[in-house]
């Protein structure tokens, strides 16, 4: 059964060329890819800097993940700003603030606690910047073009993250950690300048400048908490958010055990890197094939089967397979990530027009938080079942999530969503 809140609106299949022909999307797409590269470089370099300063593995791990969990609190407390402030100012400001934080870490020798605090504070505002950008993409691309735009962002994001991690290692080796942080700052500065110069000045509403829901005069924190509550109380939005949060969180937990699994199985040195690379490769292939070859209704019909494909291969790790079989299983799991493309149109259709920015920020920050918690939870399971068993447990939970999605019932023609200031009835 198709897990959608209503029938698909048309079955026109867009092309990547059509999507990239939209100037605003092209600008946001390119700057997002550069910023993800810069973020991956900064995260890796900051973790190395903390470890070299303290010799503490724990603090190094905290430095690596300190930018993830605070995003959820930022989305809950500040998320409404993504719909209340002009998008150009927000997106430019996001790149500028991240640039300033990287420069501060590079140039000022602060106590470790203060450095961690700087990164955490910036991450609080990250959902606001990302929410404004995602809302502008949704306003610029219509129908299937929006889904392919999300597909392109997924593909570029995975590639940019891998490139950023590699660039971080090379930059630290060539320049040292502090100068490498300065490289990250320069990349974000370039993104800020590009958005400031090339993105039109729009009001916080529709892309033609018509004001949307930004006229709410209540405080940002109160409006954010109320908006988040209204979004999560709506059954359709809540289901679609959970469907996009849970499988990646469980798979991230399995991914966090790959190094330990390779060690327990006594694989040759370096094979763990090959295994870890199989997931993003499978994701890239899945997004390309599902996004380019299938029509919208076909993608939405395949949400549950693809979710099952993301989970079932992980069950094979219970048999503790060798390198070749493990690689194939992880490739299949990565391919199953394409299930998310079939949820993009239903999710966008279910959102109130004046709360899209906050919804996108909450979607991203909630996903990041759960993906940060996934490895911790699966690591605890591994203590009792071993890494192979724990990875298999992740597969079971993803498959059970697919079964839950299968229980969703089709609804009739969806009604136009109310404004964020009006309670949304459960669907």
C-alpha positions as CSV (number, residue, x, y, z in Angstrom):
1,X,0.0,0.0,0.0
2,X,1.3,3.4,-0.9
3,X,2.2,5.4,2.3
4,X,0.9,8.8,1.1
5,X,-1.7,11.1,2.5
6,X,-3.5,11.3,-0.8
7,X,-3.2,10.6,-4.5
8,X,-0.2,11.8,-6.4
9,X,-0.7,15.1,-8.1
10,X,0.1,14.1,-11.7
11,X,2.6,11.6,-13.0
12,X,4.8,13.8,-15.2
13,X,8.4,12.6,-14.9
14,X,10.9,15.5,-14.7
15,X,14.5,15.4,-15.7
16,X,17.7,16.5,-14.0
17,X,18.3,18.9,-16.8
18,X,14.9,20.7,-16.1
19,X,15.8,20.9,-12.4
20,X,19.2,22.4,-13.0
21,X,17.8,24.9,-15.4
22,X,16.1,26.7,-12.5
23,X,18.6,29.5,-11.5
24,X,17.7,29.6,-7.8
25,X,17.9,25.9,-7.3
26,X,21.2,25.8,-9.2
27,X,22.6,28.4,-6.9
28,X,21.4,26.7,-3.7
29,X,22.4,23.3,-5.0
30,X,26.0,24.4,-5.7
31,X,26.5,26.4,-2.5
32,X,25.0,23.5,-0.5
33,X,27.5,21.1,-2.0
34,X,30.4,23.4,-1.2
35,X,29.1,24.0,2.4
36,X,28.8,20.3,3.1
37,X,32.4,19.8,1.9
38,X,33.4,22.7,4.2
39,X,31.4,21.2,7.1
40,X,32.9,17.8,6.7
41,X,36.4,19.3,6.5
42,X,35.7,21.4,9.7
43,X,34.3,18.5,11.7
44,X,37.2,16.2,10.9
45,X,39.8,18.9,11.5
46,X,38.2,20.1,14.7
47,X,38.1,16.5,16.0
48,X,41.8,16.1,15.1
49,X,42.7,19.4,16.8
50,X,40.9,18.4,20.0
51,X,42.6,15.0,20.0
52,X,46.1,16.5,19.4
53,X,45.5,19.0,22.2
54,X,44.1,16.6,24.8
55,X,45.0,13.1,23.8
56,X,41.5,12.1,24.8
57,X,39.5,9.8,22.5
58,X,36.3,10.7,24.3
59,X,36.8,14.5,23.8
60,X,37.7,13.8,20.2
61,X,34.5,11.9,19.7
62,X,32.5,14.6,21.4
63,X,34.1,17.2,19.1
64,X,33.1,15.1,16.1
65,X,29.4,14.9,17.2
66,X,28.9,18.2,19.1
67,X,27.3,19.8,16.1
68,X,24.5,17.3,15.7
69,X,22.3,16.9,18.8
70,X,21.9,20.7,19.5
71,X,20.2,21.1,16.1
72,X,17.0,19.5,17.4
73,X,16.8,22.1,20.2
74,X,17.5,24.9,17.7
75,X,14.7,23.7,15.5
76,X,12.3,23.6,18.4
77,X,13.2,27.0,19.8
78,X,14.1,29.0,16.7
79,X,12.6,27.1,13.7
80,X,9.8,29.6,13.0
81,X,12.4,32.2,11.9
82,X,12.9,30.2,8.7
83,X,9.4,31.4,7.7
84,X,9.5,34.8,9.4
85,X,12.7,36.3,8.0
86,X,13.9,37.0,4.4
87,X,15.6,33.9,2.9
88,X,18.6,35.7,1.4
89,X,19.5,37.3,4.7
90,X,19.1,33.9,6.6
91,X,21.0,31.8,4.1
92,X,23.8,34.4,3.8
93,X,23.9,34.8,7.5
94,X,24.1,31.0,8.0
95,X,27.2,30.8,5.9
96,X,28.7,33.9,7.5
97,X,28.2,32.7,11.0
98,X,29.7,29.3,10.2
99,X,32.7,31.0,8.5
100,X,33.2,33.2,11.6
101,X,33.1,30.1,13.9
102,X,35.7,28.3,11.8
103,X,37.9,31.3,11.8
104,X,37.6,31.7,15.6
105,X,38.6,28.1,16.1
106,X,41.5,28.5,13.7
107,X,42.9,31.8,15.1
108,X,42.1,31.8,18.8
109,X,43.5,29.2,21.2
110,X,40.5,28.7,23.5
111,X,39.9,26.2,26.2
112,X,38.4,23.0,24.8
113,X,35.1,23.6,26.6
114,X,34.8,27.0,25.0
115,X,35.7,25.6,21.5
116,X,33.0,22.9,21.9
117,X,30.6,25.6,23.0
118,X,31.2,27.7,19.9
119,X,30.4,24.7,17.6
120,X,27.3,23.9,19.7
121,X,26.0,27.4,19.5
122,X,26.4,27.6,15.7
123,X,24.6,24.3,15.4
124,X,21.6,25.6,17.3
125,X,20.9,28.1,14.4
126,X,21.7,25.6,11.6
127,X,18.1,24.3,11.2
128,X,16.9,27.9,10.7
129,X,19.4,28.4,7.8
130,X,18.7,25.0,6.3
131,X,15.0,25.4,6.7
132,X,15.0,28.7,4.8
133,X,17.0,27.1,2.0
134,X,14.8,24.0,1.8
135,X,11.7,26.2,1.7
136,X,13.0,28.3,-1.2
137,X,13.8,25.1,-3.1
138,X,10.3,23.8,-2.5
139,X,8.9,27.2,-3.8
140,X,11.2,27.2,-6.9
141,X,10.6,23.6,-8.0
142,X,7.1,22.2,-8.6
143,X,5.8,18.7,-8.9
144,X,8.3,16.0,-9.8
145,X,11.0,18.6,-10.3
146,X,11.0,19.1,-6.6
147,X,11.5,15.4,-6.0
148,X,14.4,15.3,-8.4
149,X,15.8,18.4,-6.8
150,X,15.9,16.5,-3.5
151,X,17.5,13.5,-5.3
152,X,20.2,15.8,-6.6
153,X,20.8,17.3,-3.2
154,X,21.1,13.7,-1.7
155,X,23.6,12.7,-4.4
156,X,25.7,15.9,-4.1
157,X,25.5,15.7,-0.3
158,X,26.9,12.2,-0.1
159,X,29.6,13.0,-2.6
160,X,30.5,16.3,-0.9
161,X,30.7,14.6,2.5
162,X,33.1,12.0,1.2
163,X,35.2,14.6,-0.5
164,X,35.2,16.8,2.5
165,X,36.4,14.0,4.8
166,X,39.2,13.2,2.3
167,X,40.0,16.9,1.9
168,X,40.2,17.3,5.7
169,X,42.8,14.6,6.0
170,X,44.9,16.0,3.2
171,X,44.6,19.6,4.5
172,X,45.6,18.6,8.0
173,X,48.6,16.7,6.6
174,X,49.7,19.6,4.4
175,X,48.7,22.7,6.5
176,X,48.1,21.5,10.1
177,X,44.7,21.5,11.8
178,X,44.3,25.3,12.4
179,X,45.1,26.3,8.8
180,X,42.8,23.5,7.6
181,X,40.0,25.1,9.7
182,X,40.8,28.4,7.9
183,X,40.2,26.6,4.5
184,X,36.8,25.6,5.8
185,X,36.1,29.2,6.7
186,X,37.1,30.4,3.2
187,X,34.7,27.9,1.6
188,X,31.8,29.2,3.7
189,X,32.7,32.8,3.0
190,X,32.5,32.0,-0.8
191,X,29.1,30.5,-0.3
192,X,27.9,33.6,1.7
193,X,29.1,36.0,-1.1
194,X,27.6,33.9,-3.8
195,X,24.1,33.8,-2.2
196,X,24.3,37.5,-1.3
197,X,25.2,38.6,-4.8
198,X,23.1,36.1,-6.9
199,X,19.9,35.4,-4.9
200,X,17.2,38.0,-5.3
201,X,16.0,39.9,-2.2
202,X,12.7,38.1,-1.3
203,X,10.3,38.6,1.5
204,X,9.6,35.7,3.8
205,X,6.7,34.3,1.7
206,X,6.2,33.1,-1.8
207,X,9.1,33.4,-4.3
208,X,7.4,36.3,-6.1
209,X,7.7,38.4,-2.9
210,X,4.2,38.1,-1.6
211,X,4.2,37.9,2.2
212,X,3.4,34.6,3.7
213,X,2.9,33.8,7.3
214,X,5.7,36.0,8.5
215,X,3.3,38.5,10.0
216,X,2.9,36.7,13.3
217,X,4.0,39.1,15.9
218,X,4.5,36.5,18.7
219,X,8.0,35.9,20.0
220,X,10.3,33.6,17.9
221,X,10.7,31.0,20.7
222,X,6.9,30.8,21.4
223,X,6.0,30.7,17.8
224,X,8.6,28.0,17.1
225,X,7.4,25.8,20.0
226,X,3.8,26.3,18.9
227,X,4.6,25.6,15.2
228,X,6.6,22.4,16.1
229,X,3.7,21.2,18.3
230,X,1.2,21.8,15.5
231,X,3.3,20.0,13.0
232,X,3.9,16.9,15.2
233,X,0.3,16.7,16.3
234,X,-0.9,16.3,12.7
235,X,-0.9,12.5,12.1
236,X,0.1,12.7,8.4
237,X,3.1,15.0,9.0
238,X,4.2,13.0,12.0
239,X,4.0,9.7,10.2
240,X,6.0,11.1,7.2
241,X,8.6,12.6,9.5
242,X,9.0,9.3,11.4
243,X,9.2,7.4,8.1
244,X,12.1,9.7,7.1
245,X,13.8,9.6,10.5
246,X,13.7,6.0,11.6
247,X,15.3,3.8,8.8
248,X,18.3,6.1,8.4
249,X,18.8,6.2,12.2
250,X,18.8,2.4,12.4
251,X,21.1,2.1,9.4
252,X,23.4,4.7,10.9
253,X,23.6,2.6,14.0
254,X,24.7,-0.4,11.9
255,X,27.2,1.7,10.0
256,X,28.7,2.8,13.3
257,X,29.6,-0.9,14.0
258,X,31.3,-1.6,10.7
259,X,34.8,-0.9,11.9
260,X,34.3,-3.1,15.0
261,X,32.8,-5.8,12.8
262,X,35.8,-5.8,10.4
263,X,38.1,-6.0,13.5
264,X,36.2,-9.0,15.0
265,X,36.3,-10.8,11.7
266,X,40.0,-10.1,11.3
267,X,39.6,-8.5,7.8
268,X,42.8,-7.2,6.3
269,X,43.7,-3.6,7.2
270,X,41.8,-1.1,5.1
271,X,38.9,-3.3,4.3
272,X,36.7,-1.5,6.8
273,X,37.0,1.7,4.6
274,X,35.7,-0.3,1.6
275,X,32.8,-1.6,3.6
276,X,32.0,1.9,4.9
277,X,32.1,3.2,1.3
278,X,29.5,0.7,0.1
279,X,26.6,2.4,1.7
280,X,27.1,5.9,0.1
281,X,27.8,4.2,-3.2
282,X,24.5,2.2,-3.0
283,X,22.7,5.4,-2.1
284,X,24.1,7.3,-5.1
285,X,23.1,4.5,-7.5
286,X,19.7,4.2,-5.9
287,X,18.9,7.9,-6.1
288,X,20.1,8.1,-9.7
289,X,18.1,5.1,-10.9
290,X,14.9,5.5,-8.9
291,X,14.9,9.3,-9.4
292,X,15.6,9.3,-13.1
293,X,13.9,6.1,-14.4
294,X,10.7,5.9,-12.4
295,X,7.6,8.0,-12.6
296,X,6.3,9.7,-9.5
297,X,3.5,7.2,-8.8
298,X,5.9,4.3,-9.2
299,X,8.3,5.8,-6.7
300,X,5.5,6.3,-4.2
301,X,4.3,2.7,-4.7
302,X,7.8,1.4,-4.1
303,X,8.3,3.2,-0.8
304,X,7.6,0.1,1.3
305,X,9.5,-2.4,-0.9
306,X,12.6,-0.1,-1.0
307,X,12.4,0.4,2.8
308,X,12.4,-3.4,3.2
309,X,15.4,-3.5,0.8
310,X,17.2,-1.1,3.2
311,X,16.6,-3.5,6.1
312,X,16.6,-7.1,5.0
313,X,20.3,-7.2,3.7
314,X,21.4,-6.3,7.2
315,X,19.9,-9.5,8.6
316,X,22.6,-11.4,6.7
317,X,25.2,-10.0,9.1
318,X,23.9,-12.4,11.7
319,X,25.8,-15.1,9.8
320,X,29.0,-13.1,10.0
321,X,29.8,-13.1,6.3
322,X,33.1,-12.3,4.7
323,X,34.2,-9.1,2.9
324,X,32.6,-9.9,-0.4
325,X,29.2,-10.8,0.9
326,X,29.2,-7.9,3.4
327,X,30.0,-5.4,0.7
328,X,27.1,-6.6,-1.4
329,X,24.7,-6.5,1.5
330,X,25.7,-2.9,2.3
331,X,25.4,-1.9,-1.3
332,X,21.8,-3.2,-1.3
333,X,21.0,-1.4,1.9
334,X,22.3,1.8,0.5
335,X,20.2,1.3,-2.7
336,X,17.1,1.0,-0.4
337,X,17.6,4.6,0.8
338,X,15.9,5.7,-2.4
339,X,12.6,4.9,-0.6
340,X,12.8,8.5,0.6
341,X,12.2,9.9,-2.9
342,X,8.6,8.5,-2.8
343,X,7.9,10.5,0.4
344,X,8.9,13.9,-0.8
345,X,5.7,15.0,-2.6
346,X,3.3,13.6,0.1
347,X,5.4,15.4,2.8
348,X,5.4,18.7,1.0
349,X,1.7,18.5,0.2
350,X,0.9,17.8,3.9
351,X,2.7,21.0,5.2
352,X,1.0,24.3,5.9
353,X,2.2,26.9,3.4
354,X,3.4,29.3,6.1
355,X,5.3,26.6,8.1
356,X,7.4,24.9,5.5
357,X,10.7,26.4,6.6
358,X,10.2,25.2,10.2
359,X,9.0,21.8,9.0
360,X,12.1,21.3,6.8
361,X,14.4,22.4,9.7
362,X,12.7,20.0,12.1
363,X,12.9,17.2,9.6
364,X,16.6,17.7,9.1
365,X,17.5,18.3,12.8
366,X,15.4,15.4,14.0
367,X,17.0,13.1,11.5
368,X,20.5,14.3,12.4
369,X,19.8,13.7,16.1
370,X,18.5,10.2,15.7
371,X,21.4,9.3,13.4
372,X,23.7,10.5,16.2
373,X,21.9,8.3,18.7
374,X,21.7,5.2,16.5
375,X,25.3,4.1,16.9
376,X,25.1,4.6,20.7
377,X,22.0,2.3,20.9
378,X,23.3,-0.3,18.6
379,X,26.7,-0.2,20.3
380,X,24.9,-1.2,23.5
381,X,23.2,-4.1,21.7
382,X,26.5,-5.2,20.3
383,X,27.8,-5.7,23.9
384,X,25.4,-8.6,24.3
385,X,24.9,-10.0,20.8
386,X,28.2,-9.1,19.1
387,X,28.5,-6.7,16.2
388,X,27.0,-9.1,13.6
389,X,24.0,-9.7,15.7
390,X,23.6,-6.0,16.5
391,X,23.7,-5.1,12.7
392,X,21.1,-7.7,12.1
393,X,18.9,-6.1,14.8
394,X,19.2,-2.9,12.9
395,X,17.9,-4.7,9.9
396,X,14.9,-6.1,11.9
397,X,14.0,-2.6,13.1
398,X,14.1,-1.1,9.6
399,X,11.9,-4.0,8.3
400,X,9.5,-3.5,11.1
401,X,9.3,0.2,10.2
402,X,8.4,-0.8,6.7
403,X,5.6,-3.0,8.0
404,X,4.3,-0.1,10.1
405,X,4.3,2.0,6.9
406,X,2.4,-0.7,5.2
407,X,-0.5,-0.3,7.7
408,X,-1.1,3.3,6.6
409,X,-4.5,3.8,5.0
410,X,-5.1,5.9,1.9
411,X,-7.1,9.0,2.6
412,X,-9.4,10.8,0.3
413,X,-8.5,14.0,-1.5
414,X,-6.4,16.0,0.9
415,X,-7.8,19.3,2.1
416,X,-5.7,22.5,1.8
417,X,-3.6,22.7,4.9
418,X,-4.5,25.4,7.4
419,X,-2.0,28.1,8.4
420,X,0.5,27.5,11.2
421,X,-1.6,29.5,13.6
422,X,-4.6,27.1,13.2
423,X,-4.6,23.7,14.9
424,X,-4.3,20.9,12.4
425,X,-6.8,18.1,12.9
426,X,-5.3,14.6,12.9
427,X,-5.7,12.9,9.6
